[in-house]
Structure formats: structure tokens, C-alpha cells
Amino acid sequence: PPGIVPNPPSIFPGPPGIVLNPPSIFPSPPQAIPTPTGYIPSPLGPVLSPPYYELSPPYNVPSPFGFNPSPPEFLPPIVYPPPTVLPPPNGAPTTALWCVAKPSVPGPIMQEAMNYACASGADCDSIQPSGPCFQPDTIFAHASYAFNSYWQKTKIAGGTCEFGGTAMLVTVDPSEFLH
């Protein structure tokens, strides 16, 4: 009839057969724990971690995009002042020596070394256009005169004939072959 809503059944059919209950006796843990009968080795030594390496920066560091490095700048030789300590006495026989420019040194480098010699006490008035040693008018001749002038004044106090590697000592009087 209308208005009556049937309820679901209260008894559900189950599986056919016998339903077993769990056993009522539970096993207990053993009273004594047996010890192992064999030898168990322990780990050998300490466990090592992998080695630590700190990477060095790369040799060729890439340049930023659009940046082209310029070639290295050419610098004049480094010229050090003479030492202030006197050299040890020397019993060797004296030979006449002159400090002259090396002919293989490029002109701009020789000019820089000559400027140093002139600024450090060499007599460079003689190689000026009105001076008695202006001729021959070459950078080699002028630098040789300036180097020798400086060295002759400073060698007793330990001055050297170096001028950044642009000079050398000779045993032949340069005035004989520079004219």
C-alpha cells in the first residue's frame, strides 16, 4: 500500500558450514634464549668515508659574452737601485770594464732603462744635442754612455750593470767601436 516503506531484512544469510572459534590455548615464549654455536666476525677496522677533494678553478675561464681580452701589455724592465752595502773585498787583479747596452734589446726598452740611469745619477748632459758625446746619435750609443756613467759612479758601493737585463759588461773600450 502507499505510504508503507519496507525495512531491510534483519537476518542475513551466512556461508554454509561450520564456523570455527579461535583456539583458547596460546603458546608462551621460550624461557631460555639459546646462544649461537658458531663464530660471528666483527667488522674489520673503521669504516672509511670516500676521500674529500676540493676542485681547483678551471685553467681556461670563459670570458663573458661579447668580451674579447686584449693582448698583454708590454712593460719596461724592472730596474732596481744599487745595494747600499759595500761588496766584499776582492783580491783578484783588476781589469778595465765598461757597462754598455745589449745590442739585442729593442729601442723602447733601452730608452726606458736609459731614462732610469739618467734620473739616478748618470752624467747624461754629455749625450744631449749640444754635448761632446752626442755623436753617434743612436739609442744604443746614448744608452751605453748613460749605463757606463751610472755604473762607474756606483760600482764601488755595489752598483750593478743590469738595468733590467738591458746592459752587459765588456772589456773593450766602447769609445773605440762606437765612432
C-alpha positions as CSV (number, residue, x, y, z in Angstrom):
1,P,0.0,0.0,0.0
2,P,1.0,3.5,-0.4
3,G,2.9,5.2,2.5
4,I,4.5,1.9,3.7
5,V,8.2,1.7,3.2
6,P,9.6,-1.8,3.6
7,N,12.6,-2.3,6.0
8,P,15.6,-4.3,5.0
9,P,15.7,-7.8,6.4
10,S,17.3,-8.2,9.8
11,I,18.7,-11.7,9.1
12,F,21.5,-12.1,6.5
13,P,22.3,-15.5,5.1
14,G,25.8,-16.6,6.0
15,P,28.3,-19.1,4.5
16,P,27.2,-22.6,4.8
17,G,29.2,-24.9,7.0
18,I,30.8,-24.8,10.4
19,V,32.3,-21.6,12.0
20,L,35.4,-22.3,14.0
21,N,36.3,-20.3,17.0
22,P,40.0,-19.4,17.6
23,P,41.8,-21.7,20.0
24,S,41.8,-20.9,23.6
25,I,45.4,-22.0,24.3
26,F,48.2,-19.6,23.3
27,P,51.9,-20.6,23.1
28,S,54.2,-18.9,25.6
29,P,57.7,-17.5,24.6
30,P,60.7,-19.8,25.4
31,Q,62.2,-19.5,28.9
32,A,65.9,-19.5,27.8
33,I,67.3,-18.0,24.7
34,P,69.9,-20.2,23.0
35,T,73.4,-18.8,22.2
36,P,74.8,-19.1,18.7
37,T,77.1,-22.1,18.2
38,G,79.4,-20.6,15.7
39,Y,81.9,-17.6,15.5
40,I,80.4,-14.3,14.2
41,P,83.2,-12.0,13.0
42,S,83.0,-8.3,13.8
43,P,83.7,-5.6,11.1
44,L,87.3,-5.1,10.1
45,G,88.6,-1.7,11.3
46,P,86.8,1.6,10.9
47,V,84.5,2.3,8.0
48,L,86.2,4.9,5.8
49,S,84.4,7.6,4.0
50,P,85.3,8.5,0.5
51,P,88.2,11.0,0.2
52,Y,87.4,14.7,0.0
53,Y,88.7,16.6,-3.0
54,E,88.4,20.3,-3.4
55,L,88.3,21.2,-7.0
56,S,90.7,24.0,-8.2
57,P,89.3,26.6,-10.5
58,P,89.5,25.8,-14.2
59,Y,92.6,26.9,-16.1
60,N,90.6,28.4,-19.0
61,V,87.9,30.6,-17.5
62,P,85.5,31.6,-20.3
63,S,85.2,35.2,-21.0
64,P,81.8,37.0,-20.7
65,F,79.8,37.1,-24.0
66,G,81.0,39.8,-26.2
67,F,84.2,40.4,-24.3
68,N,87.5,39.9,-26.2
69,P,90.5,40.2,-24.0
70,S,93.3,42.5,-25.3
71,P,96.8,41.1,-25.7
72,P,99.1,41.5,-22.7
73,E,100.5,44.9,-22.2
74,F,104.3,45.2,-22.7
75,L,106.0,46.6,-19.7
76,P,109.5,48.0,-19.4
77,P,112.1,46.1,-17.5
78,I,112.3,46.3,-13.7
79,V,115.4,48.2,-12.7
80,Y,116.4,48.0,-9.0
81,P,118.6,50.6,-7.3
82,P,122.1,49.5,-6.3
83,P,122.5,47.9,-2.9
84,T,123.7,50.1,0.0
85,V,126.1,47.5,1.4
86,L,129.7,47.5,0.2
87,P,130.7,44.4,-1.7
88,P,133.3,42.1,0.0
89,P,137.0,42.9,-0.8
90,N,138.3,41.2,-3.9
91,G,141.9,40.2,-4.2
92,A,141.7,39.4,-8.0
93,P,143.6,41.6,-10.4
94,T,141.6,44.5,-11.8
95,T,140.6,44.5,-15.5
96,A,139.1,47.5,-17.1
97,L,135.4,47.1,-17.6
98,W,132.6,49.1,-19.2
99,C,128.9,48.8,-18.8
100,V,127.2,49.0,-22.3
101,A,123.7,48.4,-23.7
102,K,123.0,45.0,-25.2
103,P,122.5,45.4,-29.0
104,S,119.7,42.9,-29.0
105,V,117.4,44.9,-26.7
106,P,114.5,46.8,-28.5
107,G,114.8,50.6,-28.6
108,P,111.7,51.4,-26.4
109,I,113.0,49.1,-23.6
110,M,116.5,50.5,-23.9
111,Q,115.1,54.1,-23.8
112,E,113.3,53.3,-20.5
113,A,116.4,51.8,-18.9
114,M,118.5,54.9,-20.1
115,N,115.9,57.2,-18.6
116,Y,116.3,55.4,-15.3
117,A,120.1,55.7,-15.4
118,C,119.9,59.4,-16.2
119,A,117.4,60.0,-13.4
120,S,119.6,58.0,-11.0
121,G,122.8,59.9,-11.3
122,A,124.4,59.2,-14.7
123,D,126.0,62.1,-16.4
124,C,123.6,62.5,-19.3
125,D,124.4,66.1,-20.1
126,S,127.2,64.8,-22.4
127,I,124.8,62.9,-24.7
128,Q,122.4,65.9,-25.2
129,P,122.4,67.5,-28.7
130,S,124.9,70.2,-27.5
131,G,127.1,67.7,-25.5
132,P,130.5,66.3,-26.5
133,C,129.3,62.7,-26.7
134,F,126.1,63.2,-28.6
135,Q,127.6,61.5,-31.7
136,P,126.9,58.9,-32.7
137,D,123.2,59.8,-32.3
138,T,121.8,56.3,-31.7
139,I,119.8,55.0,-28.8
140,F,122.5,52.2,-28.4
141,A,125.3,54.7,-28.1
142,H,123.5,57.0,-25.7
143,A,122.2,54.2,-23.5
144,S,125.7,52.7,-23.4
145,Y,127.2,56.1,-22.3
146,A,124.5,56.5,-19.6
147,F,124.8,53.0,-18.3
148,N,128.6,53.2,-18.0
149,S,128.4,56.7,-16.4
150,Y,126.0,55.4,-13.8
151,W,127.9,52.1,-13.2
152,Q,131.3,53.7,-12.9
153,K,129.9,56.0,-10.1
154,T,128.0,53.3,-8.2
155,K,130.1,50.1,-8.6
156,I,132.2,50.8,-5.6
157,A,129.1,50.9,-3.4
158,G,127.7,47.7,-5.0
159,G,126.1,49.1,-8.1
160,T,125.5,46.6,-10.9
161,C,125.4,46.7,-14.6
162,E,122.0,45.2,-15.1
163,F,119.4,47.8,-15.9
164,G,116.6,45.2,-16.1
165,G,118.7,42.9,-18.3
166,T,119.4,45.6,-20.9
167,A,123.1,46.0,-20.2
168,M,126.3,44.0,-20.0
169,L,130.0,44.4,-19.1
170,V,132.7,44.4,-21.7
171,T,136.5,44.5,-21.6
172,V,136.9,46.6,-24.8
173,D,136.6,50.4,-24.5
174,P,133.3,51.2,-26.3
175,S,134.6,54.5,-27.5
176,E,136.9,52.5,-29.9
177,F,133.9,50.9,-31.7
178,L,131.1,53.4,-31.3
179,H,132.6,56.1,-33.6
